């Protein structure tokens, strides 16, 4: 989960992290990628894999880079979770209208979106580079209904396309490339939902990354998709301070970009 408005991360170098394999599936949960099973159903990088740089994310208030180890430390210091307990309202709104199927929650953090989807019948995989965040997610009620995968969005690949790919607050130096990559994971007829801090969030005083180079605009997200997709919605939205996701008491509104697209072929 990531409601702290910090950036959830992935490696900056494509292929820097390889995700293994081997996780036993719970009943009804498809094998969405090669994985390795632990007692908590967290799929981790394969033992003996070559050393690779840790992925980089971005801190919230400072706008500073945070690697996976720093995110692990942050999650370990927050036993109750870092983010809000539900997905962003716009994600709930869009996905509530869909029939449950297979899903991937990209940059799942401590699992809020993946858990919410699983409660509604989705067979979901939660992908993140923080093992501590995934441990929090797996320990939550309903955590055994989700496949938790520790991996890098630039390197991990599902075994088959899925009906829904969701990404909330994933901000990278190459955000458009990351969105293009996760769009490939959507099956024909499936749905892509991306939500993130808009560049206007800085002037609005909303909390989140302060580097405009990694923030979204409708043009950036729309441009990340090719002709296979019909864009149903791509716009700026404003969340008020009453939004449950703004849990730190920030008085300012927050400005996000929302992308909702359906893959034709």
N, C-alpha and C positions, 0 to 999 in steps of 0.2 A: 504494500500500500504506500501511497506517497501523497500525503496531503500536506506535508510540511513545505511544500512548494520548493523544495530543493531539487536539484536535478538528479534524476535516477540515472544510473549510468551503465555504460558499456565501454568496451575498449575503444580507443581512438584508432588503433591500427587494425584493419580488417584481418580476421583470422588470428588475432593475437591470442584468443582464448579458445580452446577446444572443449566442447562439452561431451562427456562420455555418454554413457549409455547405461543401461542396465536397470531399470527400476521395474519391479513387479507392479502390475496394474491392479487396481482394485476393480471389483466387479463393475462392468459396464463402462469403464474408462478406457478409451482406445490408446494404443501406443502412439503417441504423437512425436516421438523422437527416441533415439537410442539413449538409454539411461542406466544408471547404476543404483541399485536399491539400498537404502538404509532402513533402519527400524522406523524412522519417521517419514518414510516415503519421500525423502529429499534426494534428488538425483544430483550427484556431485561430479566434478571433473574427474576423469578416469585416473586411477592410480598409475604412476609411472609416466604420465603425459609430460612432454617437455615443458620446462619452465617457460612462463610467458609473463609479460607485463600485466600488472593488475589494472583493471578497468578504471576509468575516471568518470566521476560525476561532478556535480557542482553543489557547493554549500548553499544554504538558504539565505540567511541574512547578509553574509559577507560576500556572497558571489564567488567564494573561493572554491577551487577544485578539491574534490574529495575522492580518494581512491576506495577500493572495495574494503580494505582494512579499516578505514575511517568510518565507512558506513556500518561495518560490523560493530565497531565500538559504539556508534550512536544507537544502534538497535539494542545492543546489550545493556545500555544504560537506561532503556525505556521499556520495562517489562510489560507495561500496558499498551505498547505500540506507539509508533511515532505519528501515524496519520489518523484521520477520522475513521470511524468504524464502518462507513458505507462509501460506495463509489461516488464520484461527483454526480450531482443531480442530473446533468445532461446525459451521462452514461446510463443511469437508471431509466431515464425517459426513453432513450432510443432502444435499449435492449429489452425493455418490458414489452415492446410491441413485436418482438421476434419469437419464433418457435425455438425451444431449446434444442441444441445440438452439440457440436464440438466447439471448443473455444480455447484461445490462448490469451492470457493476460500478460502483456509485455511490461517489464519493470514492475512486477507485482509488489515489491517491497515486503510489507508484513501482511499482504494477502487480502486486503479488503475487497477488491473487485472480484478476484477469483472466488473467494468464499461466497460472496453475494450471488454470483452466477451459479455456483454449485448448488446453493440452496434452492434455486429455481429450476433445477433439472439439467443444467449444462454440464457436460463432461469436459472439465477444464484443466488446463495446464497453466501453472504460474511460473513465469521465467524471471529470474533476477540474478545479479552477480553478487549479492550479499548473502552469505550463508547464515548469518545471524538473523537477518530479516526473514529468511525462509523458515528458520527454526521457530520464530515467533508465529509465523503463519500456520505452520504445521501443528503447533500446539493449541491453536484456537479451536473452539467448538466447530465441528464440521471440517476440520483440517485434513482428516483422512479421506475426504471425498475428492481432493484435488491432487494432481501430480505436481509436485514442486521441483523445479529444475534450476540448478545453479549453472548459469551460463551467460554467454555474451551474444547480444543480438546480432553482431556482425558474423558470428561463427556458427551458432546453433541453428539447426534446421529441423523442422518437424518431419516425421516420416511421411505425412500426407497433409494436404491442405485441409483447413478447418472452416466451419461455418461462420465463425466470428473471431476477429482479432481486435483486441482493445489495447490501447496504449495511453496511459495517463501520466503526464508530466515527465516525459522522457526528453531531456534536452542535451544535445551533444553538439560538438563543433560541426558535425556533418548530419544534422537532424533530418534534412531532406532525404539523404541517402538511406538513413535508418528507416524512415517511413516507407520509402520505396521497397526496401528489403522485406519489411514485415507485411507489406501489401501482397507480396508474392505468396504468403502463407494462406491467403484467403482463397477458398474454393469458389468455382463459378457459382453464382447465385448467393454467395456469402457476403458478409458485412464487415467493413472496417470502420472503427471508431477511434479517433485520435483527439485527445484533449491536452492542451498545454498552455503555459504562460505566453500571452501575446506580448509583442514588443511594446505596446502601449501600457502594459502593466507597470513599467518603470515610472512613467509620468503620473500614472494614477496613484502611485504610492503603495501598490499592493506588494506583499512580500513574495520573494522568489528571486531567481537569478537576476543580477544587475547588468549582465553582459548582453547587449542587444544582438550580438552575432549568433547566440544560441537560442534566442527566443523565436516564437512562431509569428507568422502573419498568415492570413487566408491565402495569399499568393504563394507563399512557400509550401504550404500543405497541398494546395491544389496542384501545384507544379510537380509535386513528388509522385503523382499518379499518371499512368499512361491511359491509352484509349480503351483498355479493358474495363475501366471503371466508370460508372455513372455517379457523379457527385450530387448527392441529395441536399447536402448542407455544408457550407464552408464559410464561416463567419466569426466575427468577434462576439463574445458574450461577456457580460459583467455580472460578477457574483458580489452580493452585498455582504457587509460585515455580519449579518444575521445568518449567513450560510454556515452550516455545521462544520464544514471543512476548514473554515478559518478559526481554528480552535485555540489559537494563541492570543485571542483578544485584540487582533489588529483592527483599528477603527476604519481603515480605508477599504474600499472595494477592491476587487481583483479582476483583472481583464484577462480572459482566456481566448484562444482560438479553438474552434470546434470543427472537426471534419467528420462527416458521415457519408460514406460511399458504399456502393454495392458493385460487386464484380459481375460483369456480364459473361465473359468467357475466360 
